[in-house]
Amino acid sequence: KAKGGELKIGNDYELSAFIEKKIGEEGYSPAAVVGEIKRLGLTFKTEISEKTIYNYIDKGIFYGISRESLPEHGERKRKYDKVERKKAARAPQGESIEERPQEINDRQTFGHWEGDCVCGKKRTKETLFVLSERLTRNEIIIKMPDQTAASVVAALNKLERKYGRKFAKIFKSITVDNGSEFLNCEAIEKSVYGNKKRTTVYYCHPYSAYERGTNENINKMIRRFLPKGTDFRKVTAAYIQRVETWINNYPREILGFETS
């Protein structure tokens, strides 16, 4: 009676090893572990819930795993009320998010992205340009030499050369903030193949990060691997590709634990 009931996981060493690998080595959350088991149709001797995994972690059942091992240390995100702000002047030459069609707002179709920059160590120039697709949560991470409008345009030009004619179908729109690196709307929208439009840019209201919620959530995932203060000069393209691949293969609860 003093030690409590028998552990549900009992002698299911395969399930225990799977959980330890996914959380300890691959950075999964308990919810993602349960979702991955269901998605892949894996069978173990024991069925386990997200709550039970949390309980076992608190009891120290799993080798080398604690709350500190979890992506957000097992804490639920605090809910914030959206604050009504006065309408600000529209970004130069660009369309306000207020003009964005409802189809994009409702995430009904593929091809509408959110763009942002993830900064590195202070007093260094290198930064990451990130693009997050709103429907699938697919992520693209591009290392740039600096956080300037010219570098953003160069990164998009490189992407357009990679995808060719498909670019306009894949990148139908990009929603960004009012940072100086995104204010050259004309150059962002203009194709490298002649004088034609390749995408449409929408600008968020100032101080309204929630209008790029997909960006903000995935940026947290990037920070697991590249925390604030990281010197991006020392981060290789191969490592950035590994981070991008991990994010795009991570089972997401909002996608029914499918991957982007």
Secondary structure as UniProt FT lines:
FT   TURN            2..3
FT   TURN            8..11
FT   HELIX           13..20
FT   HELIX           21..25
FT   HELIX           30..40
FT   HELIX           50..59
FT   TURN            63..64
FT   HELIX           67..69
FT   TURN            71..74
FT   TURN            92..93
FT   STRAND          95..96
FT   HELIX           97..99
FT   HELIX           102..105
FT   TURN            106..107
FT   STRAND          112..119
FT   TURN            122..123
FT   STRAND          127..133
FT   TURN            134..136
FT   STRAND          139..144
FT   HELIX           149..163
FT   HELIX           164..166
FT   HELIX           167..170
FT   STRAND          173..176
FT   HELIX           180..182
FT   HELIX           185..189
FT   STRAND          200..203
FT   TURN            206..207
FT   HELIX           209..212
FT   HELIX           213..225
FT   TURN            228..229
FT   HELIX           232..234
FT   HELIX           237..248
FT   HELIX           253..255
FT   TURN            256..257
//
